[in-house]
Amino acid sequence: MPVRRRLRHCHVSLDLRAGTLTRRNSYRGHRDIRIRFRPGRLGISVPSSHLGPVPLVLRGDRHERIAAGQERWFRLPKG
């Protein structure tokens, strides 16, 4: 069974004018990972570092990896 690690050091802000929810987290030594929710989309930004990629599991058991220094956006399914 896979081990699930908890996110630490969360900061959440909500900009209602832009319709964006932003959250910053630390995970496995990475600091200030930015997670942004917009209608129908999810954005992940991992700051540059010497650490490996951050794993991400999306709905439908879809596995992705976001490398340090990379930003990726994903479409979210409706419903």
SULHUPE-V919098 format. One record per backbone hydrogen bond with DSSP energy under -0.5 kcal/mol. CO is the residue of the C=O (numbers start at 1). NH is the residue of the N-H. Records with the same first field share a line. If there is no record, write none. Layout:
CO=NH  NH
This chain:
3=5
8=26
11=24
13=22
14=16
15=19  20
20=15  22
21=37
22=13
23=35
24=11
25=33
26=8
27=30
30=27
33=25  35
34=45
35=23
36=38  43
37=21
38=41
40=76
41=38
42=74
43=36
44=72
45=34  47
46=69
53=55
54=66
56=58  64
58=61  62
61=63
62=58
64=56
65=67
66=54
67=70
70=46
72=44
74=42
